[in-house]
Amino acid sequence: MIRVVAFFIVNAAMALAGTPQITLENSNFTIHAPLDATEDSTLYNYDRFRATASFNQDNWFFTSIGDIENYLGREMIESNSYIANRKIKSDTSFSTQTNPNNYGDGEYSAKLYRLYGGYADAKNRVSFGLQKISMGVGRIWNPTDLFNPKNPLALEPDEVYGAFSLAYTYALSDLSQITAVAAQRKDHSLKYAARIKGYVEVVDIALNLVQSEDASMVGYELEGELFESGVAFRSEGGWFEDKLLQEVFFQGIIGADYTFENSLSLTGEWLYSSKSFEAQSPLFVSVALPYNLMQSKGYGGLSIGYEFDALLYGAITSITSADDGSFYVAPSLKYSLADDMSLLVGAMLYGGKDQSEFGNLDPTYYINFKVTF
């Protein structure tokens, strides 16, 4: 951790030598949700204060993002689910989060969310540090993203851990590029990735390779416009090997989206897995690819968004299991109180037969108040 702090200080000093852009954001959630399978739902509060400092000068760039997280609610912080989630750490060789500090009915901690810098010009881009390695083209699922896997069932699917990595991209032409990545993991081993992307007639095509001690993937990406109709289509997938489970399988998505003139947007995706797995927790089961072990061989996803006016935006996302028919629905309504202030009301609802994947889950309701300084 000392090396990380030193790296932060050196880069921060470089940023302060110029004119950094600093953004402060506070996101506060009031949540009514089940804590454990055997307990009733309870009300608690989650608050995240985020500070972002970024600096760009000539071809050099630097970004630092840090969080202070606070959970308020005695039943929440004493629940088994909260204690289990606190055990999930970033897959980095250093800790990115402090131990929680308890003050009776709540706990707070600090987290290093992103910390990276680098150089970019017309042909080259190199970056180093705690960063997001973007792979895949899916909107709801990204099965080929083995560095920053997101959970579409999470309250904030895009809030993912960073990878402590060195990434280099070289532009072969205006429409093609190659990328190489090396990331250091929790056990100090390395995870490697290579990607080549180009434009072929009507689609962008990419080939992705990922290799580590416990997993490997050969994947692809396709993205383009369907017959000049305005419909964007995409697909990504790969052949995966979980060496800890000794399982090899294919998994991929196909999807499309379209935005109408009245601002209505539709996104649909289908996720297919050649193998299904029993429900397994990454906390207690030794697996290399916990976010790729699907309980169903097929899922359908649909996301709808509509801008009622300049201040009010509504969205709904649904996921349905093809094996048992159970489903997940997440409606939300966002109102802009001001240019730098918003209020969002949402829910996470589940349905299906008993013992189905989503059928036994209780609903979650939340209010999110966000302000940016």
VENJOCOR-V686768 format. One record per residue. N is the residue number from 1. RES is the residue in one letter. SS is DSSP state (hx for helix, st for strand, lp for the rest). PSI is psi in whole degrees, 0 to 359 (NA if undefined). Layout:
[[N	RES	SS	PSI] [N	RES	SS	PSI]]
//
This chain:
[[1	M	lp	329] [2	I	hx	320] [3	R	hx	323] [4	V	hx	316] [5	V	hx	318] [6	A	hx	318] [7	F	hx	318] [8	F	hx	315] [9	I	hx	316] [10	V	hx	313] [11	N	hx	325] [12	A	hx	321] [13	A	hx	322] [14	M	hx	319] [15	A	hx	318] [16	L	hx	341] [17	A	hx	337] [18	G	lp	220] [19	T	lp	90] [20	P	lp	152] [21	Q	st	123] [22	I	st	130] [23	T	st	133] [24	L	st	136] [25	E	st	137] [26	N	st	123] [27	S	st	118] [28	N	st	123] [29	F	st	129] [30	T	st	120] [31	I	st	135] [32	H	st	109] [33	A	st	158] [34	P	st	142] [35	L	lp	309] [36	D	lp	162] [37	A	lp	332] [38	T	lp	5] [39	E	lp	158] [40	D	lp	167] [41	S	st	154] [42	T	st	166] [43	L	st	131] [44	Y	st	174] [45	N	st	137] [46	Y	st	128] [47	D	st	134] [48	R	st	118] [49	F	st	122] [50	R	st	131] [51	A	st	126] [52	T	st	127] [53	A	st	126] [54	S	st	150] [55	F	st	132] [56	N	st	126] [57	Q	st	122] [58	D	lp	242] [59	N	lp	5] [60	W	st	146] [61	F	st	156] [62	F	st	137] [63	T	st	135] [64	S	st	129] [65	I	st	123] [66	G	st	146] [67	D	st	149] [68	I	st	118] [69	E	st	140] [70	N	st	128] [71	Y	st	129] [72	L	st	121] [73	G	lp	111] [74	R	hx	316] [75	E	hx	326] [76	M	hx	306] [77	I	hx	346] [78	E	lp	0] [79	S	lp	154] [80	N	hx	323] [81	S	hx	321] [82	Y	hx	315] [83	I	hx	321] [84	A	hx	317] [85	N	hx	327] [86	R	hx	339] [87	K	lp	346] [88	I	lp	118] [89	K	lp	165] [90	S	lp	149] [91	D	lp	65] [92	T	lp	159] [93	S	lp	356] [94	F	lp	158] [95	S	lp	131] [96	T	lp	1] [97	Q	st	139] [98	T	lp	163] [99	N	lp	146] [100	P	lp	142] [101	N	st	121] [102	N	st	138] [103	Y	lp	36] [104	G	lp	271] [105	D	lp	3] [106	G	st	174] [107	E	st	148] [108	Y	st	157] [109	S	st	164] [110	A	st	147] [111	K	st	136] [112	L	st	108] [113	Y	st	312] [114	R	st	145] [115	L	st	98] [116	Y	st	160] [117	G	st	171] [118	G	st	197] [119	Y	st	140] [120	A	st	136] [121	D	lp	195] [122	A	lp	334] [123	K	lp	331] [124	N	st	148] [125	R	st	121] [126	V	st	135] [127	S	st	149] [128	F	st	139] [129	G	st	199] [130	L	st	103] [131	Q	st	170] [132	K	lp	127] [133	I	lp	109] [134	S	lp	123] [135	M	lp	145] [136	G	lp	163] [137	V	lp	1] [138	G	lp	153] [139	R	lp	321] [140	I	lp	316] [141	W	lp	149] [142	N	lp	74] [143	P	lp	334] [144	T	lp	356] [145	D	lp	98] [146	L	lp	2] [147	F	lp	316] [148	N	lp	59] [149	P	lp	134] [150	K	lp	157] [151	N	lp	109] [152	P	lp	348] [153	L	lp	0] [154	A	lp	160] [155	L	lp	321] [156	E	lp	85] [157	P	lp	331] [158	D	lp	357] [159	E	lp	95] [160	V	lp	155] [161	Y	lp	151] [162	G	lp	164] [163	A	st	132] [164	F	st	101] [165	S	st	163] [166	L	st	124] [167	A	st	137] [168	Y	st	131] [169	T	st	133] [170	Y	st	127] [171	A	st	110] [172	L	st	327] [173	S	st	188] [174	D	lp	337] [175	L	lp	9] [176	S	st	150] [177	Q	st	161] [178	I	st	147] [179	T	st	141] [180	A	st	139] [181	V	st	140] [182	A	st	123] [183	A	st	136] [184	Q	st	132] [185	R	lp	182] [186	K	lp	322] [187	D	lp	13] [188	H	lp	4] [189	S	lp	171] [190	L	st	144] [191	K	st	128] [192	Y	st	151] [193	A	st	148] [194	A	st	144] [195	R	st	133] [196	I	st	130] [197	K	st	139] [198	G	st	169] [199	Y	st	123] [200	V	st	105] [201	E	lp	277] [202	V	lp	0] [203	V	st	153] [204	D	st	130] [205	I	st	137] [206	A	st	146] [207	L	st	127] [208	N	st	137] [209	L	st	132] [210	V	st	136] [211	Q	st	131] [212	S	lp	179] [213	E	lp	332] [214	D	lp	356] [215	A	st	159] [216	S	st	159] [217	M	st	140] [218	V	st	114] [219	G	st	173] [220	Y	st	164] [221	E	st	141] [222	L	st	136] [223	E	st	133] [224	G	st	188] [225	E	st	138] [226	L	lp	101] [227	F	lp	42] [228	E	lp	31] [229	S	lp	352] [230	G	lp	354] [231	V	lp	119] [232	A	st	128] [233	F	st	158] [234	R	st	157] [235	S	st	144] [236	E	st	153] [237	G	st	177] [238	G	st	165] [239	W	st	120] [240	F	st	147] [241	E	st	117] [242	D	st	103] [243	K	lp	337] [244	L	lp	321] [245	L	lp	348] [246	Q	lp	48] [247	E	st	139] [248	V	st	132] [249	F	st	163] [250	F	st	145] [251	Q	st	136] [252	G	st	167] [253	I	st	155] [254	I	st	137] [255	G	st	171] [256	A	st	157] [257	D	st	156] [258	Y	st	140] [259	T	st	123] [260	F	lp	166] [261	E	lp	335] [262	N	lp	13] [263	S	lp	0] [264	L	lp	127] [265	S	st	140] [266	L	st	135] [267	T	st	127] [268	G	st	142] [269	E	st	149] [270	W	st	127] [271	L	st	127] [272	Y	st	138] [273	S	st	130] [274	S	lp	342] [275	K	lp	147] [276	S	lp	154] [277	F	lp	151] [278	E	lp	155] [279	A	lp	124] [280	Q	lp	139] [281	S	lp	130] [282	P	lp	349] [283	L	lp	328] [284	F	lp	351] [285	V	lp	134] [286	S	lp	99] [287	V	lp	154] [288	A	lp	333] [289	L	lp	64] [290	P	hx	328] [291	Y	hx	357] [292	N	hx	358] [293	L	lp	86] [294	M	lp	144] [295	Q	lp	339] [296	S	lp	154] [297	K	lp	348] [298	G	st	142] [299	Y	st	141] [300	G	st	135] [301	G	st	140] [302	L	st	132] [303	S	st	129] [304	I	st	133] [305	G	st	145] [306	Y	st	130] [307	E	st	103] [308	F	lp	318] [309	D	lp	191] [310	A	lp	341] [311	L	lp	338] [312	L	st	127] [313	Y	st	132] [314	G	st	149] [315	A	st	153] [316	I	st	134] [317	T	st	136] [318	S	st	148] [319	I	st	130] [320	T	st	134] [321	S	st	128] [322	A	lp	338] [323	D	lp	315] [324	D	lp	359] [325	G	lp	1] [326	S	lp	160] [327	F	st	161] [328	Y	st	133] [329	V	st	131] [330	A	st	91] [331	P	st	151] [332	S	st	154] [333	L	st	123] [334	K	st	131] [335	Y	st	127] [336	S	st	110] [337	L	st	330] [338	A	st	179] [339	D	lp	330] [340	D	lp	23] [341	M	st	133] [342	S	st	157] [343	L	st	127] [344	L	st	132] [345	V	st	131] [346	G	st	174] [347	A	st	158] [348	M	st	106] [349	L	st	150] [350	Y	st	153] [351	G	st	160] [352	G	lp	175] [353	K	lp	160] [354	D	lp	142] [355	Q	lp	3] [356	S	lp	173] [357	E	lp	317] [358	F	lp	352] [359	G	lp	332] [360	N	lp	8] [361	L	lp	142] [362	D	lp	153] [363	P	lp	157] [364	T	st	135] [365	Y	st	144] [366	Y	st	158] [367	I	st	131] [368	N	st	121] [369	F	st	122] [370	K	st	136] [371	V	st	140] [372	T	st	134] [373	F	lp	NA]]
//
